[in-house]
Amino acid sequence: MMEAQKLADQVAELQGSLLAMECFMNALAEALSPEARVVVQAFYDSESTAFRTALMNSTAPEATIDAFERDVQRATALFGDPDSEFSEGS
């Protein structure tokens, strides 16, 4: 197998794994109670901020940083607006 094909196969395998992990994380986020959602969102914000700082101080490729930012935004959108969650239940 050519080296380029081997690398392409590895990238495709990683993409499949990441998609499966995203499905799992989406399901977990949807199952959270409104109270737990707020706590998880706070931890996620803290962790993503720390990772963002580490990425910006690293030699990570721009594509890695762009994908990180895109996926953080997508994950953050899953949490929704915590205030609207509580007002619906009131």
N, C-alpha and C positions, 0 to 999 in steps of 0.2 A: 504494500500500500504506500502510495506517495505520502510524503511528510505533510503536504498541504491538506490532503484528504483526511489524514489522521487527525490533524488539528481541527478541521471543520467538523469531524465526527465528535470530537471532544466538546467543542463549543455547543453543538446541537444537544448532546447529552446533558450538559450543564443547564441549557435553556429548559429542557424538559424537567429537570430536577427543581429548578427555580419556580417553574409554573406550578408544579405539584405542591411545593412549599407555600406558595402564595395562596392556592386554594385552601390549604389547611389553615393558614393564618386568617384568611377571610372568614372561614367557618367559625373559628374561635372568637374572632372579634364580634361577629353577629350574635353569638351565644351569650355574650357578656350582659350582665344586668347594667342598667344605667349608672349605678354607683361604681361598679367595678370598671366600667368603661372609662370613667373619669380618672381613676387611679392608673390604669394601664396607659392611657393617653399621656399622663404626666411623666411616667417612666419612659415611654417611647420618645417623648420630646427631649428628655434629658439624654437618653442614649444616642439619639440621632444627632444631637448637638455635639456630643463628645466625638462621635465618629466623623462628623463633618470637619471638625477641627483637625483630627488626625489625618484625614484625607487631604485637606488643604496644605498640610505641612509635610506631605509625602511626595513621592514621585509617581503617584498613581496616574494612569493615563486619563486624559480629559473625558473619554468615553465612559470610564468607570465612575468618575465624579458626576457626570450628567445622568447616568443611569441611577445612581444613588439618589440624587435630588428628585428625579422623576418618581421613583418608587416610594420615597419618603412622603412626597405629596399625595400619592395615590393611597398609601396606608393611612395618612392623616385624615383623608376624606372619608375613610371607612368609619372613623369614630364619630363623624358628624359634629354638630354643635351641642356640647353637653348641656347648655342651658335650655335648649328646646326639648331635649330628652326629658328633663325634670318637669318642665311646664306642661308637657303632654299628660304626664301621670298625675298631675295635681287636680 
